[in-house]
Every structure is written in structure tokens, then in C-alpha cells.
Amino acid sequence: MAVQKHDRYAVNRLRASAFFTWLACTLPAAICAQFLLAGQALLGGLCWSMHGVVGGLIGLPVVALVAMAISVSYLRGLAW
């Protein structure tokens, strides 16, 4: 019998909460917005402060995802 190093998400057969899924789906959109704002700051004359604000806000969903993956028992398999 093998010892499991971490919980397996598939075994629990529980789905991630809607908030967790929503946070995970917003990350690619926020990263794309970062690239767009960086390009606009370089080539379009937009100020760099918007790029910095969006970059700082990207940290919030990342911290929330990590905290939920560690603290919620059925999401613990995603924490590894």
C-alpha cells in the first residue's frame, strides 16, 4: 500500500466553490490586462500607474486562492 503525500482532489468528488473557480478564471484575464497596459504605456502614451494598480490587484486573487487551497479541506489537493 502506497502512502499518499497529499490529498487527491479527484477522490473527494467535491467541486470547487464558485468563488474559487471565479478567482481562478480571473487570473488569466488580469494577466492579459497587464500585458495590454504595459504595451499601452510603452507605445500608446498611457501612464504607468494603471499598470502598477492592476499589477497590485492581481496579488489579491492569488493570495485568496492560496489561502482557500490551504484552509478548505476539500481543496487541499490543489495546494500541493
N, C-alpha and C positions, 0 to 999 in steps of 0.2 A: 504494500500500500504506500503510495507516494504522499509525501507531506506537501500540502499547498502553502505556497509562500504568501499568497494574497487571496482575497475573496474574488470569486468569479462572478461577474455581472450577469452572465447568461444563466447561471444556475439558479439565481434568485427569482427569475422570471417576473421581476417587478420593473416597471418602466420608470424612467427618469421623470421628475416633476416637470410641469410645463415651464416653470420659471428657469430651471436648469437648462432645458432644451432651448428656450428663448435666448438665454445668455450665450450658449454655445453657438447659436446661429448668428448672433450679432457680431461676434468677433471677426469673421472674415469681412463683413461689411465695413466695420470700423477700420480694419487694416487697409482696405481699398480706399477708404476716405482719407487715410493718412497719406497714401501714395498720391492721390489726387491733389490734396492740399500742398504737398511738397512740390509737385510739378507746377501748380499754380503760383506758388511762392517764388520758384526759380524762374519761370518763363512768363507768367501772367501778371506779375506785379502785385499779387496778394501779399499781405503781411504774414510774417512767420508766426504770429501769435495764435492764429487759428489752428495751425499745425501743432503747436505746443499744447493748446487746450484739448484738442481731440486726442493727442498722444497721452495726456494725463488721464483723460476719461477712459481710455482703453484699459488702464490698470484696474478700474473698478470691477468690470465683469470678470477679469482674470482672477482677482482676489476672491470674489464671490464664488466662482466655480471651484477654486481650490478649497475654500472653506467648506463648501457643501459636499465636495467629494470626500473630505476627511471626516466631517462630522455626521453626515447622514449615513445610516448603516447600510442601506441597500445601494448606495452609490460608492461605497468604499472600494469596490472593484475597479473603479475608474481612477482612483487616487494613485495607483502604482505607476 
